[in-house]
Amino acid sequence: DNTGIHKAGALLHIAVPMMRRIANFDDLDQLAGEADVRLSLIESGEVIPADTDMVLLPGSKSTISDLAYQRDQGWDIDIQAHYRRGGHVLGLCGGYQMLGNSISDPHGIEGAAETIHGLGLLDIDTILDHSKTLRQTKAVVMGSDIPVTGYEIHMGVSTGAGRDRPFLSIDGVGEGAMSADWRVICSYCHGLFASNEFRTAFLAGFGVAIDALDYDGQVDAVLDRLADHMATHLDLDALGKIAGI
């Protein structure tokens, strides 16, 4: 199903190519919950719609394999056409790496040792290595005081002229990259859109006012209700003894 396809009159149409090894799918949840955002999940055999405002490339558990899968589906051609029409592209983590000039896997981490061409919309090159970045992230959008919270979990280092235009600032150090025309934005940070303040500012750039959706507040409320339900219907003292608490 294409999530949000029936949102008549939605102001922003975001298309997400559904790769085989997609990771961190929760990056999409907050966008799907906005009334004026139509989020289309593009399945195998489908084309990226011509009325798409933004293509979002999410993370991947196997970046090189999923980039090859994109080409098999013809989505690389669709994305290039979308960009030529003036469209925007957002790449997160593996999607960030795919949008560069090349991805190299000299140690065969994802399979055969190889270097492949990326989609070429961002002037970066990525080398995969055995070191893994895993951290909570507190940042601000570069050149502003808009806060961003999230997390990074990725392998690989991206370098190149695109990095001269970072998207975020983490403790004064640039993170992510942008194209010279600002229409391609990339970051290794997951969970960007859970931040109400960031989501408000980002969507406002496309003329979208958020629908007062407090995503973190909703999650906390659901967890509180679940905790109350468990306290009512389970013998927590007995479970604590079993668990050695």
C-alpha positions as CSV (number, residue, x, y, z in Angstrom):
1,D,0.0,0.0,0.0
2,N,1.1,3.6,-0.7
3,T,0.7,5.2,2.8
4,G,-1.2,8.4,2.6
5,I,-2.2,8.0,-1.1
6,H,-5.8,9.0,-0.3
7,K,-4.9,12.3,1.4
8,A,-6.7,14.6,-1.0
9,G,-5.3,18.1,-1.2
10,A,-2.0,17.2,0.7
11,L,0.5,20.0,0.2
12,L,3.7,17.9,0.1
13,H,4.1,14.6,-1.7
14,I,7.0,12.5,-0.6
15,A,7.9,9.2,-2.4
16,V,10.0,6.5,-0.7
17,P,11.5,3.8,-2.9
18,M,11.1,0.6,-0.8
19,M,14.4,-1.1,-1.1
20,R,14.9,-4.8,-0.1
21,R,17.1,-4.2,2.9
22,I,15.5,-1.0,4.2
23,A,16.6,0.0,7.7
24,N,15.2,2.3,10.4
25,F,11.7,2.4,8.9
26,D,10.6,4.5,11.8
27,D,12.2,7.6,10.2
28,L,8.9,7.7,8.1
29,D,6.4,7.5,10.9
30,Q,6.3,11.2,11.9
31,L,5.9,12.3,8.3
32,A,3.1,9.8,7.6
33,G,1.2,11.2,10.6
34,E,1.0,14.8,9.2
35,A,-2.3,15.6,7.5
36,D,-0.7,17.7,4.8
37,V,2.0,15.2,3.9
38,R,1.2,12.4,1.4
39,L,3.8,9.6,1.9
40,S,3.9,7.1,-1.0
41,L,5.8,3.9,-0.5
42,I,7.0,2.8,-4.0
43,E,7.0,-0.9,-4.4
44,S,8.9,-3.2,-6.9
45,G,7.6,-2.7,-10.4
46,E,6.2,0.8,-9.7
47,V,7.6,4.1,-10.9
48,I,8.2,7.2,-8.8
49,P,5.2,9.5,-9.5
50,A,5.8,12.6,-11.6
51,D,4.0,14.7,-9.0
52,T,6.4,13.9,-6.3
53,D,7.8,16.9,-4.4
54,M,10.5,15.0,-2.6
55,V,12.2,11.6,-2.9
56,L,13.3,10.2,0.4
57,L,16.0,7.5,0.4
58,P,16.0,5.8,3.8
59,G,18.7,3.7,5.4
60,S,19.8,0.3,4.3
61,K,21.3,-2.8,5.8
62,S,23.2,-3.4,2.6
63,T,23.8,-0.2,0.7
64,I,25.5,-1.5,-2.4
65,S,23.0,-4.3,-2.9
66,D,20.1,-1.9,-2.5
67,L,21.6,0.6,-4.9
68,A,21.8,-2.2,-7.5
69,Y,18.2,-3.0,-6.7
70,Q,17.2,0.6,-7.4
71,R,18.9,0.4,-10.8
72,D,17.1,-2.8,-11.5
73,Q,13.8,-1.1,-10.8
74,G,14.7,1.9,-12.9
75,W,14.3,4.2,-9.9
76,D,17.7,5.7,-10.5
77,I,16.3,7.1,-13.8
78,D,13.2,8.3,-12.0
79,I,15.2,10.1,-9.4
80,Q,17.4,11.8,-11.9
81,A,14.3,12.9,-13.8
82,H,12.7,14.1,-10.6
83,Y,15.8,16.2,-9.8
84,R,15.9,17.7,-13.3
85,R,12.3,18.8,-12.9
86,G,13.3,20.8,-9.9
87,G,12.4,18.2,-7.2
88,H,14.1,17.7,-3.9
89,V,15.9,14.6,-2.5
90,L,16.6,13.7,1.1
91,G,19.0,10.9,1.9
92,L,19.4,9.4,5.3
93,C,22.3,7.1,6.2
94,G,22.5,4.5,3.4
95,G,20.4,6.8,1.2
96,Y,23.0,9.5,1.9
97,Q,25.8,7.2,0.6
98,M,23.8,6.2,-2.5
99,L,23.4,9.8,-3.6
100,G,27.1,10.4,-3.9
101,N,29.5,9.7,-6.8
102,S,30.8,6.3,-5.5
103,I,30.6,3.7,-2.8
104,S,33.8,1.6,-2.2
105,D,33.8,-1.6,-0.2
106,P,37.5,-2.5,-0.3
107,H,37.3,-5.1,2.5
108,G,34.2,-6.9,1.2
109,I,32.1,-6.0,4.2
110,E,28.8,-6.2,2.3
111,G,29.9,-8.9,-0.1
112,A,32.5,-8.8,-2.9
113,A,35.2,-6.1,-2.6
114,E,34.1,-3.5,-5.2
115,T,33.5,0.1,-6.0
116,I,30.3,1.1,-7.6
117,H,28.9,4.4,-9.0
118,G,26.4,6.2,-6.9
119,L,23.4,8.3,-8.2
120,G,25.8,11.3,-8.6
121,L,23.5,14.0,-7.2
122,L,25.9,14.8,-4.4
123,D,29.6,15.5,-4.7
124,I,30.8,12.9,-2.1
125,D,32.5,9.5,-2.1
126,T,32.0,6.8,0.6
127,I,34.4,4.2,1.7
128,L,33.0,1.3,3.9
129,D,35.2,0.1,6.7
130,H,35.0,-2.1,9.8
131,S,34.5,0.8,12.2
132,K,30.9,1.5,13.2
133,T,29.5,4.8,14.3
134,L,26.9,4.3,17.0
135,R,25.8,7.4,19.0
136,Q,23.0,9.5,20.2
137,T,23.0,12.8,18.4
138,K,22.1,16.4,19.5
139,A,22.6,18.9,16.8
140,V,21.3,22.1,15.2
141,V,20.5,22.8,11.6
142,M,23.6,24.5,10.2
143,G,23.3,28.3,10.3
144,S,20.4,28.2,12.7
145,D,19.4,27.4,16.3
146,I,16.8,24.8,15.3
147,P,17.5,21.7,17.5
148,V,17.7,18.2,16.2
149,T,17.9,15.0,18.2
150,G,18.4,11.5,16.8
151,Y,20.9,8.8,16.5
152,E,23.6,7.5,14.2
153,I,24.2,3.8,13.4
154,H,26.3,3.3,10.3
155,M,29.5,2.0,8.7
156,G,31.5,4.1,6.3
157,V,33.0,7.5,5.9
158,S,31.8,10.1,3.3
159,T,34.1,12.8,2.0
160,G,34.1,15.3,-0.9
161,A,33.1,18.8,-1.8
162,G,29.5,18.2,-0.8
163,R,30.7,17.9,2.8
164,D,31.8,21.6,2.5
165,R,28.0,22.3,2.8
166,P,27.0,20.3,5.9
167,F,23.4,20.0,6.9
168,L,23.8,19.8,10.7
169,S,26.2,21.0,13.3
170,I,27.2,18.7,16.1
171,D,29.2,20.4,18.8
172,G,30.4,22.8,16.1
173,V,31.4,20.1,13.7
174,G,29.5,19.8,10.4
175,E,27.5,16.7,9.7
176,G,25.9,15.5,6.5
177,A,26.0,17.3,3.1
178,M,24.0,19.4,0.7
179,S,24.2,20.1,-3.0
180,A,25.1,23.5,-4.3
181,D,21.5,24.3,-5.2
182,W,20.3,23.0,-1.7
183,R,17.8,20.6,-3.3
184,V,19.7,17.5,-2.2
185,I,20.1,17.1,1.6
186,C,21.7,14.2,3.3
187,S,22.6,13.2,6.9
188,Y,23.7,10.1,8.8
189,C,21.3,11.1,11.6
190,H,18.2,9.0,12.0
191,G,15.1,10.2,13.9
192,L,15.2,13.7,12.6
193,F,11.5,14.1,12.2
194,A,10.6,13.0,15.7
195,S,11.7,16.5,16.8
196,N,8.6,18.7,16.6
197,E,10.6,21.9,16.2
198,F,12.8,20.5,13.4
199,R,9.8,18.9,11.6
200,T,7.9,22.2,11.9
201,A,10.8,24.2,10.4
202,F,11.6,21.6,7.7
203,L,8.0,21.3,6.4
204,A,7.5,25.0,6.6
205,G,10.1,25.3,3.8
206,F,7.6,23.5,1.6
207,G,4.6,25.6,2.7
208,V,3.3,22.9,5.1
209,A,2.2,23.7,8.6
210,I,2.3,20.7,10.9
211,D,-1.0,19.4,12.3
212,A,0.0,20.0,16.0
213,L,1.3,16.4,16.1
214,D,3.4,15.8,19.2
215,Y,5.0,12.5,18.1
216,D,7.2,12.0,21.2
217,G,4.2,12.9,23.4
218,Q,2.1,10.3,21.6
219,V,4.7,7.6,22.1
220,D,5.0,8.4,25.8
221,A,1.2,8.3,26.2
222,V,1.0,4.9,24.5
223,L,3.8,3.5,26.7
224,D,2.0,4.9,29.8
225,R,-1.2,3.3,28.8
226,L,0.6,0.0,28.2
227,A,2.3,0.2,31.6
228,D,-1.1,0.9,33.3
229,H,-2.7,-2.1,31.5
230,M,0.2,-4.4,32.5
231,A,0.0,-3.2,36.1
232,T,-3.8,-4.0,36.2
233,H,-3.7,-7.4,34.6
234,L,-0.3,-8.9,35.6
235,D,1.1,-10.0,38.9
236,L,4.2,-7.7,38.7
237,D,5.5,-8.8,42.1
238,A,5.6,-12.5,40.9
239,L,7.2,-11.5,37.6
240,G,9.8,-9.4,39.6
241,K,10.7,-12.5,41.7
242,I,11.1,-14.6,38.6
243,A,13.3,-12.0,37.0
244,G,15.3,-11.7,40.2
245,I,14.4,-8.1,40.8
